[in-house]
């Protein structure tokens, strides 16, 4: 059985909490993930896309989103 998170979108503050990087670096990382997935500037980044790009395990990322 798969554990479902409360949400499926990763925001800048989440990236700051997960990686310990500064806000600007987190925004740049999300922009690189969007570019890698052929998304537009305002498009949202999902947990799956974030994990695939950073090679982090989804279960580790989800703990920061609760």
Secondary structure, DSSP 8 states (H G I E B T S, - for coil): -----S-SEE-HHHHHHHH---HHHHHHHHHHHHHHTT--TT--EEHHHHHHHHT--HHHHHHHH-
